[in-house]
């Protein structure tokens, strides 16, 4: 029922905001629906169904993600101010798109690099490193 209501609100809000603001309006309608329906309604319902305390889980999410979001957001904002923003404004469209994609990769790398330490326990970090090592090609023996 929650998903059906979310879909209807998303479509209606999307149409109204797209007419008024274009693509930005569409993005805002998605953000609004996700925050309200999935974050504020669906998430607590699912936690209650699973018998998990909502406040404890939200605290764990904040503890794990607050610092990565803050630092990656600041890195992205700073790169957008200089050098990426002026570069995109004064270069060919393809060069600007490549610069934006590379900037996004930097921001995501910063986010996951910090999340590795703030969001994973010691044994979980060991599992991640083990999985990465298992996917790397074997070193030749001498």
C-alpha positions as CSV (number, residue, x, y, z in Angstrom):
1,X,0.0,0.0,0.0
2,X,2.8,2.4,0.9
3,X,4.6,1.7,-2.4
4,X,1.3,2.3,-4.4
5,X,0.8,5.6,-2.6
6,X,4.4,6.6,-3.2
7,X,4.0,5.8,-6.9
8,X,0.9,8.0,-7.2
9,X,2.4,10.9,-5.3
10,X,5.7,10.5,-7.3
11,X,3.8,10.6,-10.7
12,X,1.6,13.6,-9.7
13,X,4.4,15.6,-8.1
14,X,6.7,14.7,-10.9
15,X,4.3,16.1,-13.5
16,X,3.7,19.3,-11.6
17,X,7.4,19.9,-10.8
18,X,8.6,19.0,-14.3
19,X,6.2,21.5,-15.8
20,X,7.4,24.2,-13.5
21,X,11.2,23.4,-13.2
22,X,12.0,20.8,-15.9
23,X,14.6,18.2,-15.1
24,X,15.4,19.7,-11.7
25,X,11.7,19.4,-10.8
26,X,11.8,15.7,-11.6
27,X,14.9,15.2,-9.4
28,X,13.2,17.1,-6.6
29,X,10.1,14.9,-6.8
30,X,12.2,11.7,-6.6
31,X,14.1,13.1,-3.6
32,X,10.9,14.1,-1.8
33,X,9.2,10.7,-2.3
34,X,12.3,8.7,-1.3
35,X,12.8,10.8,1.9
36,X,9.2,10.9,3.0
37,X,7.9,7.5,1.9
38,X,11.0,5.2,2.2
39,X,12.9,7.0,4.9
40,X,10.2,8.3,7.2
41,X,7.4,5.7,6.6
42,X,8.7,2.4,5.1
43,X,12.0,2.1,7.0
44,X,10.4,2.3,10.5
45,X,7.7,-0.1,9.4
46,X,10.2,-2.7,8.2
47,X,12.3,-2.3,11.3
48,X,9.3,-2.9,13.5
49,X,8.3,-6.0,11.5
50,X,11.8,-7.4,12.0
51,X,11.7,-6.6,15.7
52,X,14.6,-4.2,15.5
53,X,14.7,-0.9,17.4
54,X,14.3,1.9,15.0
55,X,16.4,4.5,17.0
56,X,19.3,2.1,17.4
57,X,19.4,1.3,13.7
58,X,19.2,5.0,12.7
59,X,22.0,5.7,15.1
60,X,24.1,3.0,13.5
61,X,23.4,4.5,10.0
62,X,24.3,8.0,11.1
63,X,27.5,6.8,12.8
64,X,28.6,4.9,9.7
65,X,27.6,7.4,7.1
66,X,27.8,10.9,8.6
67,X,31.5,11.4,8.2
68,X,31.8,9.9,4.7
69,X,28.9,12.0,3.4
70,X,30.3,15.2,5.0
71,X,33.8,14.7,3.7
72,X,32.8,13.4,0.2
73,X,30.2,16.2,-0.1
74,X,32.9,18.8,0.8
75,X,35.3,17.3,-1.7
76,X,32.7,17.4,-4.4
77,X,31.6,20.9,-3.6
78,X,35.2,22.2,-3.6
79,X,36.0,20.4,-6.9
80,X,32.8,21.9,-8.4
81,X,33.9,25.4,-7.4
82,X,37.4,25.0,-8.7
83,X,38.7,23.4,-11.0
84,X,35.8,21.5,-12.5
85,X,33.2,24.2,-12.6
86,X,35.3,26.7,-14.6
87,X,36.7,23.9,-16.8
88,X,33.2,22.7,-17.7
89,X,32.1,26.3,-18.5
90,X,35.0,27.0,-20.8
91,X,35.6,23.7,-22.6
92,X,33.9,21.4,-25.1
93,X,30.8,19.5,-23.9
94,X,32.5,16.1,-24.1
95,X,35.5,17.3,-22.2
96,X,33.2,18.7,-19.5
97,X,31.3,15.4,-19.3
98,X,34.5,13.5,-18.8
99,X,35.6,15.9,-16.1
100,X,32.3,15.6,-14.3
101,X,32.5,11.7,-14.5
102,X,36.0,11.7,-13.2
103,X,35.0,14.1,-10.4
104,X,32.1,11.8,-9.4
105,X,34.6,8.9,-9.3
106,X,36.8,10.9,-6.9
107,X,33.8,11.7,-4.7
108,X,32.6,8.1,-4.6
109,X,36.2,6.9,-3.9
110,X,36.5,9.3,-0.9
111,X,33.1,8.2,0.4
112,X,33.8,4.5,0.3
113,X,37.3,5.0,1.5
114,X,36.0,6.6,4.7
115,X,33.0,4.3,5.0
116,X,35.5,1.4,5.0
117,X,36.7,2.5,8.4
118,X,33.5,4.1,9.9
119,X,30.9,1.6,8.6
120,X,32.7,-1.8,8.9
121,X,33.8,-3.7,12.0
122,X,37.4,-5.0,12.0
123,X,36.4,-8.5,10.9
124,X,34.2,-7.1,8.1
125,X,37.1,-5.1,6.8
126,X,39.1,-8.3,6.8
127,X,36.4,-10.0,4.7
128,X,36.4,-7.1,2.2
129,X,40.2,-7.2,1.8
130,X,40.0,-11.0,1.4
131,X,37.4,-10.7,-1.4
132,X,39.4,-8.1,-3.2
133,X,42.6,-10.2,-3.0
134,X,40.7,-13.3,-4.3
135,X,39.7,-11.4,-7.4
136,X,43.1,-10.1,-8.2
137,X,45.3,-12.2,-10.6
138,X,47.7,-14.5,-8.8
139,X,51.2,-13.4,-8.5
140,X,53.7,-15.4,-10.5
141,X,56.2,-17.3,-8.3
142,X,59.9,-16.9,-8.9
